[in-house]
Amino acid sequence: MLVEKKGFPEELELVICTVTSVQHHSIFVLINDYGINGMIHISEVSPGRIRNIRDFVREGKTIVCKVLRVNKEKGHVDLSLRRVTESQKRAKLNEQKQQVKAEKIVQLLAEKTGRKQEELYKELWSSISRSYETLFGCFMEVAVGKVSVEKLGVEKKLAEELTAIIEQRMKPEEVKANGILSMRTYDAEGVEIIREALKKAKESGAELHYLGAGRYGLSAKADNYKQAEQLLEKASSAAIKSIGQAGQAGFEQKK
């Protein structure tokens, strides 16, 4: 991992650890994110009585722990294994996988540009961190066409090469853009007019559901946000054009 946090973790923070030693009443670990050691007392391994601590952990195993206490003067960090829920564990491990994936992209960019990976990572992060909490989060939005790394401050040539690698390595799932279509008419044939307008919207590739009071949820799916937004624009414009002078219509996209 290229990202190593400095200092000590905060109390109640979730951290990924590697078990280094299993003793009779305690477990010693390396806190991976910080590069420092921590300890888990046997009472914090699992609820209830523990007959053999090795039934739960072994040397070399990766575990997710919660920070209980930090003594910076003595350099002690007390951790808990049993206070981490399954959902917290999955989320933290998924976060690590995402970081590894983002770092792999930086590695490929470094190889392509002949730059040192660590220096390149710091350069990219100095620009991206102003708008994103993680590199992976930014890369995902680049992959679906929602953001440009050049606009985030990355030099143009480097941004182009980075974007090309992201688009190649991070195939996004289908994304959805949403908005609200409002239509109202007092024409004698109002029901048919609205029905025809909704038909035009659907024919443009959008999905619709009634929200009430003349409001309709409009959504469109595509490989990236730009395409989904274009589908929404096409569908809403078709509906608004259809209703014409027979009523009032408007569209607001959800951000």
Secondary structure, DSSP 8 states (H G I E B T S, - for coil): ------S---TT-EEEEEEEEE-SSEEEEEETTTTEEEEEEGGGTSSS--S-GGGT--TT-EEEEEEEEEETTTTEEEEESTTS-HHHHHHHHHHHHHHHHHHHHHHHHHHHHT--HHHHHHHHHHHHTTT-S-HHHHHHHHHTTS--TTTTT--HHHHHHHHHHHHHH-----EEEEEEEEEE--STTHHHHHHHHHHHHHHTT-EEEEEETTEEEEEEEESSHHHHHHHHHHHHHHHHHHHGGGSEEEEEE--
